[in-house]
């Protein structure tokens, strides 16, 4: 875990040996072409190794801004790497001698008896000589640069162990320095081996054609260092690092599928934009940081995070645009320009991905966890998978639909509905029913509804090809669960609660026939009658459901013709019972009966229920819709129920 993520050392030994052989033949001037960070220096080290002791490689770096020495001094220090420290030591030694001499002379002047005249004479001569030499050097009375250049040329041209002068990062030099180099190389061309290193397209003065005159041959980097191979190595390194990376909280088998990714699109960008080994290693360090240090592995879709990292490092303006406008882009992907490859991939990888396998939370679902340095606070996908088998955890999820965990689990079910491990909803359905039985009404719970509907679909499919009554079978299976929960909770599940659970299923058109079945109709009729016969009817949880069933609750496919002979009771005929409901039952009833709780709430807020024709009758001397509005408004303002 602690080691750095880097691409493996690239073996260029075969090509290096071939170039080394060519260098030994005769002195020539070469230009090694490659971008900054493309591995040029490492390749030359391999060439140097291949030459053995036949050639001496001198790496001449003129672009380093901290080195203010003259051209001759820099070259001399490149030929003799230790000369800088020797020169510094000698210069410091001379200064110390001069200071000691001056101190001694001053002491003799004050106290002449301390030293003999001969000693003083020696000190005076030595002091004068050193001071004069330092003065000459500082005031440049002696051209030390020319002297050093003479030594440089003599050493470079020696035949016993010929030198190879490497002029590194030539493309980063200013024009003045390049011209100074041209003058020097014009004197030694053909006499020593020279390799210019840099990016040919960036050389400041290459338009003059002078460089072409002194270069005998341009050479390229080995194919192993090209961007296509670099991209493949990045892909291989990520797979290698995460494939068997241990997660102490979860068994490997539970989450290995979340580590599959397709690097094709990003590899294409690496190749097209000529990314180098240095780029690759920087990219890999961010991949490690985001997936491991920020705990995103097994929580996100790796393809999407890898693309976010690419944007952050190499396309900062696109990353900033995405960070600032991700909500708008997710809501309306068409606002993204499709004029360039980067924008096309933003849409294809991040906004409209084709997800067919068991995977993590997508960028579209939870975008904030994908941005650089944000911590993924969501669950591991394997944890959500385990949730589907853990009844107690599921009950909590169903109770708090608007929590982050509940929404996350809903996304998980949606994204992985075709996976084999989600083909049995019996445990989840039981937890959903238990949640409903143990909690107050909180409005339509989409997660609970989805689970119950999938469970009914399973039961329906099991019996659809047989002679058995599938509707009776479904109801009996639910009754079996009701009984198990009643034993577990040691309290009865009311008939109103059962009506509430079944209504969440009937809302889906796939179960339209379910409401026409004779057994089902009789079952619902008994539940309605039992609810209305409960003691303190109107004060118990879900009592309003009996009225919802009786009055038809505005869903056209629900027609209880066998219960009410195709004629539903009117609101006015039930108004006394409705008005005896407690505040929670009252607001819940109207929220469902008048189309939808959310829409109903908006009508209550603007004070307009007059559009509902069924409420246009007089009650206690005024229009009934005004009375309904006033009471519902009071319930909402008092905080008795949030609709």
Secondary structure as the mmCIF struct_conf table of DSSP 4:
data_model
#
loop_
_struct_conf.conf_type_id
_struct_conf.id
_struct_conf.beg_label_comp_id
_struct_conf.beg_label_asym_id
_struct_conf.beg_label_seq_id
_struct_conf.end_label_comp_id
_struct_conf.end_label_asym_id
_struct_conf.end_label_seq_id
BEND BEND1 UNK A 3 UNK A 3
HELX_LH_PP_P HELX_LH_PP_P1 UNK A 7 UNK A 10
HELX_RH_AL_P HELX_RH_AL_P1 UNK A 13 UNK A 25
BEND BEND2 UNK A 26 UNK A 26
STRN STRN1 UNK A 29 UNK A 33
TURN_TY1_P TURN_TY1_P1 UNK A 36 UNK A 37
BEND BEND3 UNK A 38 UNK A 39
HELX_RH_AL_P HELX_RH_AL_P2 UNK A 40 UNK A 51
TURN_TY1_P TURN_TY1_P2 UNK A 52 UNK A 53
BEND BEND4 UNK A 54 UNK A 55
STRN STRN2 UNK A 56 UNK A 60
TURN_TY1_P TURN_TY1_P3 UNK A 65 UNK A 66
HELX_RH_AL_P HELX_RH_AL_P3 UNK A 71 UNK A 79
BEND BEND5 UNK A 80 UNK A 80
TURN_TY1_P TURN_TY1_P4 UNK A 81 UNK A 82
HELX_RH_AL_P HELX_RH_AL_P4 UNK A 83 UNK A 110
HELX_RH_3T_P HELX_RH_3T_P1 UNK A 112 UNK A 114
BEND BEND6 UNK A 115 UNK A 115
HELX_RH_AL_P HELX_RH_AL_P5 UNK A 117 UNK A 138
TURN_TY1_P TURN_TY1_P5 UNK A 139 UNK A 140
BEND BEND7 UNK A 141 UNK A 142
HELX_RH_AL_P HELX_RH_AL_P6 UNK A 144 UNK A 156
TURN_TY1_P TURN_TY1_P6 UNK A 157 UNK A 157
BEND BEND8 UNK A 159 UNK A 159
TURN_TY1_P TURN_TY1_P7 UNK A 160 UNK A 161
STRN STRN3 UNK A 163 UNK A 167
TURN_TY1_P TURN_TY1_P8 UNK A 168 UNK A 169
HELX_RH_3T_P HELX_RH_3T_P2 UNK A 170 UNK A 172
BEND BEND9 UNK A 173 UNK A 173
HELX_RH_AL_P HELX_RH_AL_P7 UNK A 175 UNK A 188
TURN_TY1_P TURN_TY1_P9 UNK A 189 UNK A 191
BEND BEND10 UNK A 192 UNK A 192
STRN STRN4 UNK A 193 UNK A 198
HELX_RH_3T_P HELX_RH_3T_P3 UNK A 200 UNK A 202
TURN_TY1_P TURN_TY1_P10 UNK A 204 UNK A 205
HELX_RH_3T_P HELX_RH_3T_P4 UNK A 206 UNK A 208
BEND BEND11 UNK A 209 UNK A 209
HELX_RH_AL_P HELX_RH_AL_P8 UNK A 210 UNK A 214
BEND BEND12 UNK A 216 UNK A 216
STRN STRN5 UNK A 217 UNK A 220
HELX_LH_PP_P HELX_LH_PP_P2 UNK A 221 UNK A 222
HELX_RH_3T_P HELX_RH_3T_P5 UNK A 223 UNK A 225
BEND BEND13 UNK A 226 UNK A 226
HELX_RH_AL_P HELX_RH_AL_P9 UNK A 227 UNK A 243
TURN_TY1_P TURN_TY1_P11 UNK A 244 UNK A 244
TURN_TY1_P TURN_TY1_P12 UNK A 248 UNK A 249
BEND BEND14 UNK A 250 UNK A 250
HELX_RH_AL_P HELX_RH_AL_P10 UNK A 252 UNK A 255
HELX_RH_3T_P HELX_RH_3T_P6 UNK A 256 UNK A 259
HELX_RH_AL_P HELX_RH_AL_P11 UNK A 264 UNK A 272
TURN_TY1_P TURN_TY1_P13 UNK A 273 UNK A 274
HELX_RH_AL_P HELX_RH_AL_P12 UNK A 277 UNK A 288
HELX_RH_PI_P HELX_RH_PI_P1 UNK A 289 UNK A 293
TURN_TY1_P TURN_TY1_P14 UNK A 294 UNK A 295
TURN_TY1_P TURN_TY1_P15 UNK A 297 UNK A 299
STRN STRN6 UNK A 300 UNK A 300
HELX_RH_AL_P HELX_RH_AL_P13 UNK A 302 UNK A 314
HELX_RH_AL_P HELX_RH_AL_P14 UNK A 316 UNK A 331
HELX_RH_3T_P HELX_RH_3T_P7 UNK A 333 UNK A 335
BEND BEND15 UNK A 336 UNK A 336
BEND BEND16 UNK A 339 UNK A 340
HELX_RH_AL_P HELX_RH_AL_P15 UNK A 341 UNK A 345
HELX_RH_PI_P HELX_RH_PI_P2 UNK A 346 UNK A 351
BEND BEND17 UNK A 352 UNK A 352
BEND BEND18 UNK A 357 UNK A 358
STRN STRN7 UNK A 361 UNK A 361
TURN_TY1_P TURN_TY1_P16 UNK A 363 UNK A 365
BEND BEND19 UNK A 366 UNK A 366
HELX_RH_3T_P HELX_RH_3T_P8 UNK A 367 UNK A 370
BEND BEND20 UNK A 371 UNK A 371
TURN_TY1_P TURN_TY1_P17 UNK A 372 UNK A 373
BEND BEND21 UNK A 378 UNK A 378
HELX_LH_PP_P HELX_LH_PP_P3 UNK A 379 UNK A 380
HELX_RH_AL_P HELX_RH_AL_P16 UNK A 381 UNK A 387
TURN_TY1_P TURN_TY1_P18 UNK A 388 UNK A 389
HELX_RH_AL_P HELX_RH_AL_P17 UNK A 391 UNK A 399
TURN_TY1_P TURN_TY1_P19 UNK A 401 UNK A 402
BEND BEND22 UNK A 403 UNK A 403
HELX_RH_AL_P HELX_RH_AL_P18 UNK A 404 UNK A 415
TURN_TY1_P TURN_TY1_P20 UNK A 416 UNK A 418
BEND BEND23 UNK A 419 UNK A 419
HELX_RH_3T_P HELX_RH_3T_P9 UNK A 420 UNK A 422
BEND BEND24 UNK A 423 UNK A 423
HELX_RH_AL_P HELX_RH_AL_P19 UNK A 426 UNK A 438
BEND BEND25 UNK A 439 UNK A 439
BEND BEND26 UNK A 443 UNK A 443
HELX_RH_AL_P HELX_RH_AL_P20 UNK A 446 UNK A 463
TURN_TY1_P TURN_TY1_P21 UNK A 464 UNK A 465
BEND BEND27 UNK A 466 UNK A 468
HELX_RH_AL_P HELX_RH_AL_P21 UNK A 470 UNK A 489
TURN_TY1_P TURN_TY1_P22 UNK A 490 UNK A 490
BEND BEND28 UNK A 491 UNK A 491
HELX_LH_PP_P HELX_LH_PP_P4 UNK A 492 UNK A 494
HELX_RH_AL_P HELX_RH_AL_P22 UNK A 495 UNK A 506
TURN_TY1_P TURN_TY1_P23 UNK A 507 UNK A 507
BEND BEND29 UNK A 508 UNK A 508
HELX_RH_3T_P HELX_RH_3T_P10 UNK A 509 UNK A 511
TURN_TY1_P TURN_TY1_P24 UNK A 512 UNK A 512
HELX_RH_3T_P HELX_RH_3T_P11 UNK A 513 UNK A 515
TURN_TY1_P TURN_TY1_P25 UNK A 516 UNK A 516
HELX_RH_AL_P HELX_RH_AL_P23 UNK A 518 UNK A 532
TURN_TY1_P TURN_TY1_P26 UNK A 533 UNK A 533
BEND BEND30 UNK A 534 UNK A 534
TURN_TY1_P TURN_TY1_P27 UNK A 535 UNK A 538
BEND BEND31 UNK A 539 UNK A 540
TURN_TY1_P TURN_TY1_P28 UNK A 541 UNK A 543
HELX_RH_AL_P HELX_RH_AL_P24 UNK A 544 UNK A 551
TURN_TY1_P TURN_TY1_P29 UNK A 553 UNK A 554
TURN_TY1_P TURN_TY1_P30 UNK A 556 UNK A 557
HELX_RH_AL_P HELX_RH_AL_P25 UNK A 561 UNK A 564
TURN_TY1_P TURN_TY1_P31 UNK A 565 UNK A 566
HELX_LH_PP_P HELX_LH_PP_P5 UNK A 568 UNK A 570
HELX_RH_AL_P HELX_RH_AL_P26 UNK A 571 UNK A 579
TURN_TY1_P TURN_TY1_P32 UNK A 580 UNK A 580
BEND BEND32 UNK A 581 UNK A 581
HELX_RH_AL_P HELX_RH_AL_P27 UNK A 583 UNK A 593
BEND BEND33 UNK A 594 UNK A 595
HELX_RH_AL_P HELX_RH_AL_P28 UNK A 597 UNK A 606
TURN_TY1_P TURN_TY1_P33 UNK A 607 UNK A 607
TURN_TY1_P TURN_TY1_P34 UNK A 610 UNK A 611
HELX_RH_3T_P HELX_RH_3T_P12 UNK A 613 UNK A 615
BEND BEND34 UNK A 617 UNK A 617
STRN STRN8 UNK A 618 UNK A 619
TURN_TY1_P TURN_TY1_P35 UNK A 620 UNK A 621
STRN STRN9 UNK A 622 UNK A 623
HELX_RH_AL_P HELX_RH_AL_P29 UNK A 624 UNK A 637
TURN_TY1_P TURN_TY1_P36 UNK A 638 UNK A 639
BEND BEND35 UNK A 640 UNK A 640
#
